[in-house]
Amino acid sequence: MPLTPTEIANIETLVETSRLTGVMIEQGGTRTVIGGRPPAPEPTDPVMIAAPVAGTVAFEDLQLGQIVDAGVVVAHLSVLDDVTPVTAPQPGRIAAILAADDALVGYGADLIQLDPEITQ
């Protein structure tokens, strides 16, 4: 027995007000998809920006919560006369600065915690 238009409208209302992303109804060989809201994006894990070499770290003028683009230089590491830039691997928000300015850090030490996000 096919669903009535009122029953379909009730299902649409239930889908729209629930956590469902959609419902497929098959009647007489015909499929109908009733969509709700799109699925929520998966939370992303923070990205650690690590020291590519050992050295003395000098951060750029960064603020917690600041949004940076991929490739932006966030710090420099100095060893004798050699200076190595440290760049953000992807866009995101500065969540934590994990080393002090002018601190001596080892290779692979976490310098900045970056919360990935899509910036527009």
MARRONU-495756 format. One record per residue (C-alpha): residue number from 1; residue in three letters; chain; x, y, z. Coordinates in steps of 0.02 Angstrom, whole numbers. Layout:
BEGIN
<pt NUM Ala A <X Y Z>>
...
! end
This chain:
BEGIN
<pt 1 Met A <0 0 0>>
<pt 2 Pro A <82 163 -55>>
<pt 3 Leu A <114 306 64>>
<pt 4 Thr A <-4 453 57>>
<pt 5 Pro A <61 630 26>>
<pt 6 Thr A <23 670 209>>
<pt 7 Glu A <129 522 268>>
<pt 8 Ile A <272 575 154>>
<pt 9 Ala A <260 754 222>>
<pt 10 Asn A <267 685 400>>
<pt 11 Ile A <422 583 356>>
<pt 12 Glu A <503 739 280>>
<pt 13 Thr A <469 835 441>>
<pt 14 Leu A <543 694 546>>
<pt 15 Val A <700 685 438>>
<pt 16 Glu A <726 874 440>>
<pt 17 Thr A <709 885 630>>
<pt 18 Ser A <814 732 668>>
<pt 19 Arg A <997 689 653>>
<pt 20 Leu A <962 586 497>>
<pt 21 Thr A <1043 638 336>>
<pt 22 Gly A <908 560 228>>
<pt 23 Val A <783 420 203>>
<pt 24 Met A <753 315 47>>
<pt 25 Ile A <576 255 15>>
<pt 26 Glu A <540 124 -116>>
<pt 27 Gln A <363 107 -180>>
<pt 28 Gly A <312 3 -329>>
<pt 29 Gly A <490 -4 -397>>
<pt 30 Thr A <516 185 -381>>
<pt 31 Arg A <641 251 -257>>
<pt 32 Thr A <621 421 -176>>
<pt 33 Val A <754 501 -67>>
<pt 34 Ile A <698 623 64>>
<pt 35 Gly A <849 724 118>>
<pt 36 Gly A <880 805 284>>
<pt 37 Arg A <1029 911 325>>
<pt 38 Pro A <1200 864 259>>
<pt 39 Pro A <1309 762 376>>
<pt 40 Ala A <1413 863 497>>
<pt 41 Pro A <1596 872 450>>
<pt 42 Glu A <1710 757 544>>
<pt 43 Pro A <1810 846 677>>
<pt 44 Thr A <1990 865 626>>
<pt 45 Asp A <2137 826 737>>
<pt 46 Pro A <2257 966 779>>
<pt 47 Val A <2415 975 676>>
<pt 48 Met A <2581 996 762>>
<pt 49 Ile A <2708 1105 675>>
<pt 50 Ala A <2875 1028 721>>
<pt 51 Ala A <3053 1090 710>>
<pt 52 Pro A <3130 1030 545>>
<pt 53 Val A <3303 1051 621>>
<pt 54 Ala A <3376 1081 794>>
<pt 55 Gly A <3411 1263 834>>
<pt 56 Thr A <3357 1421 921>>
<pt 57 Val A <3176 1464 882>>
<pt 58 Ala A <3114 1638 840>>
<pt 59 Phe A <2927 1651 812>>
<pt 60 Glu A <2846 1773 694>>
<pt 61 Asp A <2722 1893 773>>
<pt 62 Leu A <2588 1761 810>>
<pt 63 Gln A <2433 1773 918>>
<pt 64 Leu A <2330 1630 988>>
<pt 65 Gly A <2175 1611 881>>
<pt 66 Gln A <2260 1689 730>>
<pt 67 Ile A <2218 1608 564>>
<pt 68 Val A <2366 1566 452>>
<pt 69 Asp A <2371 1504 274>>
<pt 70 Ala A <2470 1355 212>>
<pt 71 Gly A <2650 1401 175>>
<pt 72 Val A <2654 1553 290>>
<pt 73 Val A <2817 1566 387>>
<pt 74 Val A <2773 1551 572>>
<pt 75 Ala A <2949 1540 644>>
<pt 76 His A <3134 1529 604>>
<pt 77 Leu A <3263 1409 675>>
<pt 78 Ser A <3442 1470 686>>
<pt 79 Val A <3600 1366 702>>
<pt 80 Leu A <3758 1469 692>>
<pt 81 Asp A <3735 1570 531>>
<pt 82 Asp A <3606 1453 455>>
<pt 83 Val A <3422 1506 467>>
<pt 84 Thr A <3282 1385 423>>
<pt 85 Pro A <3103 1447 401>>
<pt 86 Val A <2962 1348 481>>
<pt 87 Thr A <2800 1355 381>>
<pt 88 Ala A <2620 1306 414>>
<pt 89 Pro A <2585 1144 319>>
<pt 90 Gln A <2402 1188 296>>
<pt 91 Pro A <2280 1327 339>>
<pt 92 Gly A <2220 1335 518>>
<pt 93 Arg A <2205 1427 681>>
<pt 94 Ile A <2350 1445 804>>
<pt 95 Ala A <2290 1347 955>>
<pt 96 Ala A <2452 1343 1056>>
<pt 97 Ile A <2631 1401 1047>>
<pt 98 Leu A <2729 1261 1128>>
<pt 99 Ala A <2904 1334 1144>>
<pt 100 Ala A <2973 1498 1208>>
<pt 101 Asp A <3050 1625 1092>>
<pt 102 Asp A <3240 1606 1088>>
<pt 103 Ala A <3228 1430 1160>>
<pt 104 Leu A <3346 1295 1098>>
<pt 105 Val A <3239 1156 1025>>
<pt 106 Gly A <3282 986 957>>
<pt 107 Tyr A <3241 911 788>>
<pt 108 Gly A <3058 861 784>>
<pt 109 Ala A <3008 962 938>>
<pt 110 Asp A <2829 1024 930>>
<pt 111 Leu A <2828 1213 909>>
<pt 112 Ile A <2647 1259 869>>
<pt 113 Gln A <2480 1171 880>>
<pt 114 Leu A <2372 1215 730>>
<pt 115 Asp A <2186 1179 727>>
<pt 116 Pro A <2143 1147 544>>
<pt 117 Glu A <1996 1240 474>>
<pt 118 Ile A <1934 1298 307>>
<pt 119 Thr A <1961 1483 289>>
<pt 120 Gln A <1865 1585 163>>
! end
